[in-house]
Amino acid sequence: MKDIDEISGDVLDLALRLHRDLGPGLLESVYEMVMAGKLSALGYEVARQRAVDVEFEGMRFDAAFRIDLLVDQRLLVEI
């Protein structure tokens, strides 16, 4: 399993490269799809749009928000 610093470094490098190569102004879903594909090609396990439940003061909210990318079950990426 890779160190979290190595994972986050790869994600940051890829994000900067995508922004430079694709440019600004595309839909978030485009950047998300391309980033997920490139990270998968680098050997990472990538989950897209993972639902997260929230509990607050005894109340549970199912699928309160969605994570854009979850990399190797450890790093959350919000595009």
C-alpha positions, 0 to 999 in steps of 0.5 A, a space after each residue: 500500500 502506498 504512503 498517503 503522501 505519495 498518493 496525494 502527490 500523484 493526485 496533485 500532480 495529475 490535477 495540475 496537469 489536467 488543468 493545464 492540458 484541458 484548460 478551465 471551463 469544462 464541467 466538473 464531471 469531465 475533470 472527475 472522469 478523466 482524473 479517475 481514469 488516469 489514476 486507475 491507469 496509475 494503479 490506484 483503486 478509484 471510486 466515483 461519487 461515493 455516498 456518505 452518511 452523516 449523523 448529527 445529534 442522534 439523527 442519521 442522514 443517509 447519502 448526505 453528500 457524495 465524494 467526487 473521488 475516493 482514492 485507494 480507500 484513503 484519500 478524498 478528492 473534491 474536484 
